[in-house]
């Protein structure tokens, strides 16, 4: 019985510490490896239309603002897909991340990997509107 209680306390503590983890979006690769940042209209991570490619000056400001938005990580629920207005961050090696307000994916070698992060839709849209002119 003590063992069960100990395991439950350990799991509860782990859950609490996990809830206190980083609340900003964590890029899959270094900022130095980013080749370009685009705003896209996406059907999914593979089918999208580029609406705007950010200039170098816009890219730095955009990333700075993106990394201040609070993103929550969630663990429960079915995997979703990118859809609608999203951010596409392309790295020098050709990999890219697609980020929308409720989901993100990292695409490598034609395969998408889920990143279970979401943020406030209004904050996300405000960021996009600041750069989509």
Secondary structure, 3 states (H helix, E strand, C coil): CHHHHHHHHHHHHHHHHHHCCCCECCCCCCHHHEEEEEEEEECCCCCEEEEEECCHHHHHHHHHHHCCCEEEECCCCCCCCCCEEEEEEEECCCCEEEEECCEEEEEECCEEEEECEEECHHHHHHHHHHHCC
